[in-house]
Amino acid sequence: MAYKWYSEETKRQALKLYLEGLGFRSIGRLLNCCHVAVYQWIKQYGEKAQLTLPTTELEVVEMEEMHSYIGSKKRLLGVDSG
């Protein structure tokens, strides 16, 4: 099986469709190419981008929404939420 070359425009279109939420197989069907090629193009774009993570430490905060929601319901019913 001979390798088929695709234009940069086709590869950019694949990236746009991927960023819109389409899967590799869907993109392959739309662009009439192999889903494995689409995967490799997306992977190459990611490697070229070289996204860097923030150097500052992130802080994680957990919120308990159910407690405040249930507590507010009890107050509406006249029950002491304690």
N, C-alpha and C positions, 0 to 999 in steps of 0.2 A: 504494500500500500504506500503510495507516494505521499509525502508531507505537503500539505497545502498551506501556502503563505497567505496571511491575512493582513490587510492594511492597518495602519495605526488608527485610522478612523473607526474601523470595526472594533478594535481593541478598546478604544475610548468609549464607544457606544456600549460595549459589554460592561465596562466599569460604571457607567451612568446607570444602567439597568440594575446592576448589583447594588449600588447605593440607594436605589429606589425600593429595594427589598426583594427583587426577584432572585430565584435560585439559579444555580449553575445550569441545570438541565433546561429550565425555562429559557434562559438566555441563549443557550445553544440552539434550541428550537427556533427562536425568533431570528437569530442571526445566521441560521443554517451552518452551524459549525459544531464541533465536538465539545461536550460539556467539560471534558478534561482540559482542553485548550483554554476554555474560559477560566477554569480554576487557576491554571498556570499564569494567565495574564493578570488576574486579580492579585495573585501572590506576588508577582513581579512588581506591580504598582505599589503594593504595600512595602516591599523591600526598598524600593526607590525613595519612598516618602520618608523613611527613617524617622518615624514618629518618636519623639522623646517623652519620657515620663517626667512629671514635675519633680524637681529635686527637693522640694520642701515636704515635710512629713504631713500626711493627711490625717485628719481627726475624724473618727466615726462616732456618730451620736445616734442612739436608738431611742425612738419615741414610742410610747404605748398609747396608741390612738383608741383602742378598745376601752381602756380604763376611763378616759375622759368622756367618751361617747356614752358608755353605760352609766357612768356617774351622772351625766346630765339628764338622762332618761329617768333615773330614779328621783331626781329633784323635781322633775315635772309631775311625777305621780305622787309627790308628797312623802316619798320614802327617804329616810336619812341615808346618804351615801357613805357615811362614816368616815 
